[in-house]
Amino acid sequence: MNPGLSRRELLTRSALGFGALAAADLLAAIAGPQDAAAAARTLPVRAKRVIFLFMHGGPSQVDTFDWKPLLHRDDGKPLPFAKPRIQFAQTGNLMRSPWRFTQHGQSGSWASALFPNVAKHVDDLCFVKSLHGTNPAHGGALLSLHTGSDTFVRPSMGSWILYGLGTENRDLPGFITISPTLGHGGVQNWSSAFLPGSFQGSPVGRAGLPTKDARLRHLDDPSRLPDARADDLALLRELNRVAKDPASHDPMLEAQVEAFELAFRMQAQAPDAFDISKETTETKKLYGIDQSGTDDFGRQCLLARRLSERGVRFVQCSHSYKWDQHEQLKEMHEKNAAEVDLPIAGLLADLKGRGLLKDTLVVWAGEFGRTPTMQGNKGRDHNPHGFTIWMAGGGVKGGFSYGETDDYGFYAVRDKVHVHDFHATLLALLGLDHEKLTWRHAGRDFRLTDVSGRVVTELFAS
């Protein structure tokens, strides 16, 4: 520095430098979406893709994987502490699980008799037994789990993941949801909301329609003659030209053009991806296909494997809407578990055998759990205050349990994991920093975890 330079002269001469710093900060704030997505890809990549097994309705944690000896001992007694101030409905005294719990694998993880086949894979499973949310209603709880918000329309986690990572296969959608529910938020659960439409989930079938009849809509139209298809492509080229003209920038038009282009490319690859007839008899048997009770969800799980190995980032399989047992818990949970137990075990075994499990994160979850207290004719009410999910593969610890509920399974009490924490952890396993994966909308930056979320690194394999 020139020792004869006054403070006023210094500020005058460096004014442009200060301006450049300010401009750089402003430019960073208005960086394009791809720049923002790239800025979030800062963490070690443990998983490349996700298969989400959604049990719509809310399976009971104290009847599946959260063994509570005191609940068994105190069957019929009043709950010895206060119930939540806000409840979905009233419940009575404690009700023990109708199923026997036993320990499995080298880890000694607990599982009930509802899941004899999944129990064989507990050494690959990472249990989170302290998940909790705030909404006791299906609609709000589904939206919270899928989008991070139970009050506003927000992009789904599959859309955020596709935005953050992009696609591994340009000829297939990056986010596919198989047999999705049309209730309790419906399309909002796989919507891209204010993210570009190209990040929205592509539904295959719908709840209530047999999976064997599920198709990607409008993939092909045999009634369209070659000349008509040529006209379609000419229109597509014109739309593409208009969309790329800066003077006529229209996000909706861009999304339509991208959808047309993807549909055209999919005609070559999608039919093969969804054709399970090429699978061996042994593989179909592994998933329970062509077997009574397990065929439908088995097809979903097999499609999930086929799509994942072809580079689809996020695949959701939904068992809808079956787990909401306010009455007849034993009869209905038994039926539901029998439909999914073998297919899920088959999926885990198949992924592991093909070397896909190490970088594919499998998530099993409902929108909430159920009360340890009885409702109606031996049923259980909704319980968002403490429930169990599990993950497998994709860089998580196998044969590991994290967190605890109280002695009866009502509240998460130790190492609590909020839904925002789950989302932050999910993104981190994929190499995405949840605080940096943002999208500017309506004057502020939004993210999947809103303004909270902790990455639960304790779940990560070393």
C-alpha positions in Angstrom: 0.0 0.0 0.0 1.2 3.6 -0.7 1.8 5.1 2.7 0.7 8.5 1.4 -2.7 7.2 0.3 -5.6 8.7 2.4 -8.6 6.8 3.5 -10.8 8.8 1.1 -8.5 8.1 -1.8 -8.4 4.4 -0.9 -12.2 4.1 -1.0 -12.4 6.1 -4.2 -9.9 3.9 -6.0 -11.4 0.6 -4.7 -15.0 1.5 -5.3 -15.2 -0.6 -8.4 -13.8 -3.5 -6.5 -16.4 -3.2 -3.8 -19.0 -3.0 -6.6 -17.7 -6.2 -8.2 -18.0 -8.0 -4.9 -21.6 -6.8 -4.5 -22.4 -7.8 -8.1 -20.9 -11.2 -7.6 -23.1 -11.8 -4.6 -26.2 -10.6 -6.5 -25.3 -12.9 -9.4 -24.9 -15.8 -7.1 -28.4 -15.2 -5.7 -30.0 -15.2 -9.1 -27.9 -18.1 -10.4 -29.7 -20.4 -12.8 -31.4 -23.6 -11.5 -28.7 -25.9 -12.8 -26.1 -23.8 -10.9 -28.1 -24.1 -7.7 -28.5 -27.9 -8.2 -24.7 -28.2 -8.8 -24.0 -26.2 -5.7 -25.9 -28.8 -3.6 -23.9 -31.7 -4.9 -21.1 -31.4 -2.3 -21.5 -34.5 -0.1 -20.1 -38.0 -0.5 -22.3 -40.0 -2.8 -23.5 -43.2 -1.0 -26.6 -43.9 -3.1 -27.4 -43.2 -6.7 -31.1 -43.9 -6.7 -34.1 -44.6 -4.4 -36.9 -47.2 -4.2 -39.6 -46.0 -1.9 -42.0 -48.7 -0.6 -45.0 -46.7 0.7 -47.5 -48.4 3.0 -50.4 -46.1 2.7 -52.6 -45.9 5.8 -50.1 -46.2 8.6 -48.7 -49.6 9.7 -48.5 -50.1 13.4 -44.9 -49.9 14.7 -45.8 -51.9 17.9 -47.1 -54.8 15.7 -44.3 -54.9 13.2 -40.7 -53.9 14.3 -40.9 -52.0 17.6 -41.2 -54.7 20.3 -42.6 -53.4 23.6 -42.5 -56.0 26.5 -44.4 -53.6 28.9 -47.2 -53.2 26.3 -47.5 -57.0 26.3 -47.4 -57.2 30.2 -49.9 -54.3 30.8 -52.5 -55.3 28.2 -55.9 -53.8 29.1 -54.5 -51.3 31.6 -54.8 -47.5 31.2 -51.9 -45.7 29.6 -49.7 -44.5 32.6 -49.1 -41.0 31.1 -51.0 -38.4 29.2 -52.2 -38.9 25.7 -51.5 -36.2 23.1 -53.4 -32.9 23.6 -54.7 -33.2 20.0 -55.8 -36.7 18.9 -57.4 -37.9 15.7 -60.0 -39.8 17.7 -60.4 -41.2 21.2 -58.7 -44.4 22.3 -59.1 -46.6 25.4 -56.7 -48.8 27.3 -53.4 -50.4 26.2 -53.7 -53.3 23.8 -50.8 -55.8 23.3 -49.7 -56.9 19.9 -51.5 -60.1 18.6 -48.3 -61.3 17.1 -45.2 -62.8 18.6 -41.9 -60.9 18.3 -38.6 -62.7 17.8 -35.0 -61.7 17.2 -33.4 -62.4 13.9 -30.0 -62.4 12.2 -26.6 -61.7 13.7 -27.9 -58.2 14.7 -30.7 -59.7 16.8 -33.2 -57.2 15.4 -36.8 -57.6 16.5 -39.6 -58.4 14.0 -43.1 -59.7 14.5 -44.5 -62.8 12.9 -46.2 -60.4 10.3 -43.0 -60.2 8.3 -41.3 -63.7 8.3 -39.6 -63.1 4.9 -38.4 -59.5 5.5 -37.1 -60.7 8.9 -34.6 -62.8 7.1 -33.0 -59.6 5.8 -32.7 -57.7 9.1 -28.9 -57.6 8.9 -29.3 -55.4 5.8 -32.0 -53.1 7.4 -31.4 -49.8 9.2 -34.4 -49.2 11.5 -35.4 -45.7 12.5 -37.7 -46.2 15.5 -38.2 -42.6 16.5 -39.6 -40.9 13.4 -42.2 -38.3 14.3 -44.3 -35.7 12.6 -47.1 -33.4 13.6 -50.2 -34.2 11.5 -52.5 -37.0 12.7 -54.7 -36.9 9.5 -53.8 -38.9 6.4 -53.9 -36.1 3.9 -51.6 -33.8 5.9 -49.3 -36.7 6.9 -48.9 -37.9 3.4 -48.1 -34.5 2.1 -45.6 -34.0 4.9 -43.8 -37.3 4.2 -43.8 -36.7 0.4 -43.2 -33.0 0.2 -42.1 -31.7 3.6 -45.2 -29.6 4.0 -48.7 -30.4 5.2 -50.1 -26.9 4.6 -48.8 -25.7 1.2 -48.3 -27.2 -2.3 -44.6 -28.1 -2.5 -42.4 -30.2 -4.7 -42.3 -33.9 -3.8 -39.0 -35.5 -2.6 -38.7 -37.4 -5.9 -38.9 -34.1 -7.8 -36.3 -32.5 -5.6 -34.0 -35.5 -6.1 -34.4 -35.5 -9.9 -33.8 -31.7 -9.9 -30.7 -32.1 -7.8 -29.1 -35.1 -9.6 -30.6 -35.1 -13.1 -31.3 -38.3 -14.9 -29.1 -41.3 -15.6 -31.2 -42.4 -18.6 -32.6 -39.8 -21.0 -34.9 -42.3 -22.5 -37.0 -42.9 -19.4 -38.6 -40.6 -16.8 -36.3 -39.9 -13.9 -39.1 -40.2 -11.3 -41.8 -42.9 -11.6 -44.6 -43.7 -9.2 -46.3 -47.1 -9.6 -50.0 -47.4 -8.6 -50.1 -44.1 -6.7 -52.9 -43.1 -4.5 -55.4 -40.5 -5.9 -56.6 -39.6 -2.4 -55.0 -37.8 0.6 -53.3 -35.2 -1.5 -53.3 -37.2 -4.7 -51.1 -35.9 -7.5 -49.5 -33.4 -5.1 -47.6 -36.3 -3.5 -45.7 -36.7 -6.8 -46.0 -33.2 -8.1 -43.1 -30.9 -9.0 -45.2 -27.9 -7.8 -43.1 -24.8 -8.7 -40.2 -26.8 -10.0 -40.2 -27.3 -13.8 -42.7 -29.8 -15.0 -40.0 -32.1 -16.3 -39.2 -33.0 -12.6 -42.8 -34.3 -11.9 -43.3 -37.9 -11.2 -44.7 -40.1 -14.0 -47.6 -42.2 -12.7 -47.9 -45.8 -13.9 -51.4 -47.0 -13.2 -53.2 -45.9 -10.1 -54.5 -47.3 -6.8 -57.3 -49.7 -7.3 -56.1 -50.8 -10.8 -54.3 -54.1 -10.9 -50.6 -53.6 -11.5 -50.6 -56.1 -14.4 -52.9 -53.6 -16.2 -50.9 -50.5 -15.3 -49.3 -48.6 -18.2 -47.6 -45.4 -18.9 -50.4 -43.4 -20.5 -50.1 -42.1 -24.0 -46.8 -43.9 -24.7 -48.1 -45.1 -28.0 -51.2 -44.6 -30.0 -51.7 -47.3 -32.7 -54.5 -45.3 -34.2 -52.1 -42.6 -35.3 -50.8 -43.2 -38.8 -47.2 -42.5 -39.8 -48.2 -39.3 -41.6 -49.9 -38.0 -38.5 -46.9 -38.8 -36.4 -44.8 -36.9 -38.9 -47.1 -33.9 -38.4 -46.7 -34.3 -34.6 -42.9 -34.2 -34.9 -43.1 -31.1 -37.1 -45.2 -29.4 -34.5 -42.7 -30.5 -31.8 -39.9 -28.9 -33.8 -41.8 -25.7 -34.1 -42.6 -25.6 -30.4 -39.0 -26.4 -29.6 -37.9 -23.4 -31.7 -40.4 -21.1 -30.0 -39.4 -22.4 -26.5 -35.7 -21.7 -27.1 -36.4 -18.1 -28.3 -35.5 -15.9 -25.3 -38.2 -13.4 -26.3 -40.9 -16.0 -25.8 -39.6 -17.9 -22.8 -42.5 -19.9 -21.2 -41.7 -22.5 -18.6 -44.9 -24.4 -19.2 -44.2 -24.6 -22.9 -40.6 -25.8 -22.2 -42.0 -28.5 -19.9 -44.4 -29.6 -22.7 -41.7 -29.8 -25.2 -39.5 -31.8 -22.9 -42.4 -34.2 -22.2 -43.0 -34.6 -26.0 -39.3 -35.3 -26.6 -39.1 -37.8 -23.7 -42.2 -39.6 -24.9 -40.7 -39.9 -28.4 -37.5 -41.4 -27.0 -39.3 -43.7 -24.6 -41.0 -45.5 -27.5 -37.8 -47.5 -28.0 -36.9 -48.3 -24.4 -40.0 -48.1 -22.2 -41.8 -51.2 -23.6 -38.8 -53.3 -22.7 -38.4 -51.8 -19.3 -42.0 -52.7 -18.4 -42.1 -56.1 -20.0 -41.6 -58.6 -17.1 -42.3 -61.6 -19.3 -38.6 -61.8 -20.0 -37.8 -62.5 -16.4 -37.1 -66.1 -15.4 -39.7 -68.3 -13.5 -37.3 -68.3 -10.5 -37.3 -64.5 -10.4 -41.0 -64.2 -10.6 -41.4 -66.7 -7.9 -38.9 -64.7 -5.7 -41.3 -61.7 -5.9 -44.5 -63.8 -5.5 -45.7 -63.1 -9.0 -48.5 -65.3 -10.2 -49.2 -66.3 -6.6 -52.4 -65.6 -4.8 -52.2 -62.4 -2.7 -48.6 -61.4 -3.6 -48.9 -61.0 -7.4 -49.9 -57.3 -7.4 -47.3 -55.8 -5.1 -44.7 -58.4 -6.4 -45.2 -56.8 -9.9 -44.6 -53.4 -8.4 -41.4 -54.4 -6.7 -40.1 -56.2 -9.8 -40.8 -53.2 -12.0 -39.0 -51.0 -9.4 -35.9 -53.2 -9.8 -36.1 -53.1 -13.6 -36.5 -49.4 -13.7 -33.8 -48.8 -11.1 -31.2 -50.8 -13.0 -32.0 -48.7 -16.1 -31.2 -45.5 -14.3 -34.5 -44.2 -13.0 -33.6 -42.0 -10.0 -36.7 -42.4 -7.9 -39.2 -45.2 -8.0 -42.2 -45.4 -5.7 -44.3 -48.5 -5.0 -47.5 -47.9 -3.1 -49.6 -50.4 -1.2 -52.7 -48.3 -1.1 -54.9 -47.6 0.9 -54.9 -50.6 3.2 -53.1 -50.1 6.5 -55.7 -47.9 8.3 -56.9 -50.3 10.9 -59.2 -48.5 13.3 -60.9 -51.8 13.9 -60.0 -55.5 13.2 -56.2 -54.9 13.4 -55.3 -58.5 13.5 -57.4 -59.6 10.5 -56.4 -56.7 8.2 -52.7 -56.2 9.2 -52.3 -59.9 8.7 -53.8 -59.7 5.2 -51.8 -56.6 4.3 -48.5 -57.9 5.5 -49.0 -61.2 3.6 -49.4 -59.2 0.4 -46.1 -57.3 0.7 -43.8 -59.4 2.9 -42.6 -61.8 0.2 -42.3 -59.2 -2.6 -40.2 -56.9 -0.4 -38.0 -59.7 0.7 -37.6 -60.7 -3.0 -36.7 -57.2 -4.0 -34.0 -57.0 -1.3 -32.6 -60.4 -2.3 -32.7 -59.5 -6.0 -31.0 -56.1 -5.6 -28.3 -57.7 -3.4 -27.7 -60.6 -5.8 -27.3 -58.2 -8.7 -24.9 -55.9 -6.8 -27.5 -53.0 -7.0 -28.3 -52.8 -3.3 -25.0 -51.1 -2.4 -25.9 -47.9 -4.3 -29.8 -48.2 -4.3 -31.5 -46.9 -1.2 -34.7 -48.8 -0.3 -37.1 -47.0 2.1 -40.1 -48.6 3.8 -42.5 -46.3 5.5 -46.1 -45.3 6.1 -47.3 -41.7 6.7 -47.5 -42.4 10.5 -47.7 -45.2 13.0 -50.6 -46.3 15.3 -51.4 -45.9 18.9 -50.6 -48.7 21.5 -54.0 -48.0 22.9 -57.2 -49.7 21.6 -59.8 -48.1 19.4 -63.1 -49.6 18.4 -63.2 -53.4 17.8 -59.5 -54.1 18.6 -58.1 -51.5 16.3 -55.6 -48.6 16.7 -55.8 -44.9 15.9 -53.4 -42.7 13.9 -50.1 -41.9 15.7 -47.6 -39.4 14.2 -45.7 -39.0 17.5 -43.4 -42.0 17.2 -43.2 -44.7 14.6 -40.8 -46.9 12.7 -39.4 -46.9 9.2 -36.5 -48.8 7.8 -33.9 -48.3 5.0 -31.6 -50.7 3.3 -28.6 -50.4 1.0 -27.4 -47.0 -0.3 -24.8 -46.4 2.4 -26.8 -47.0 5.6 -25.8 -49.3 8.4 -27.3 -52.8 8.1 -28.6 -54.6 11.2 -28.8 -51.3 13.1 -31.6 -49.6 15.1 -31.6 -45.9 15.9 -33.9 -44.1 18.3 -36.5 -45.3 20.7 -40.2 -44.7 21.6 -41.4 -44.9 25.2 -42.0 -48.2 27.0 -45.4 -48.5 25.3 -44.6 -47.1 21.8 -46.6 -43.9 21.9 -44.0 -41.1 21.7 -40.5 -40.9 20.3 -38.3 -40.2 23.3 -34.7 -40.8 22.4 -32.7 -39.8 19.3 -35.8 -38.3 17.8 -35.9 -38.0 14.0 -38.4 -35.5 12.5 -39.7 -35.9 9.0 -37.5 -33.0 8.0 -34.5 -34.9 9.4 -35.4 -37.9 7.4 -35.5 -35.8 4.2 -32.2 -34.2 5.0 -30.6 -37.6 5.6 -32.1 -39.0 2.4 -30.7 -36.2 0.3 -27.3 -36.5 2.1 -27.1 -40.2 1.2 -27.5 -39.1 -2.4 -24.7 -36.5 -2.1 -27.0 -33.5 -1.8 -26.8 -30.8 0.8 -30.4 -30.1 1.9 -29.6 -26.5 2.8 -28.1 -25.8 -0.6 -30.7 -27.7 -2.7 -33.0 -24.7 -3.2 -35.3 -23.1 -5.8 -36.3 -19.4 -5.8 -40.0 -19.0 -5.9 -42.3 -16.1 -4.9 -39.4 -14.1 -3.6 -37.7 -16.6 -1.4 -35.6 -19.8 -1.6 -37.5 -23.0 -0.9 -36.1 -26.4 -0.1 -37.5 -29.8 0.8 -36.6 -29.4 4.5 -38.1 -25.9 4.7 -36.0 -24.1 7.4 -35.0 -27.1 9.5 -33.7 -30.6 9.2 -30.7 -32.4 10.6 -28.7 -35.0 8.7 -28.7 -38.2 10.9 -25.1 -39.2 10.2 -25.4 -42.0 12.8 -27.3 -44.0 10.2 -24.4 -43.9 7.7 -22.2 -47.0 7.1 -18.5 -46.3 7.6 
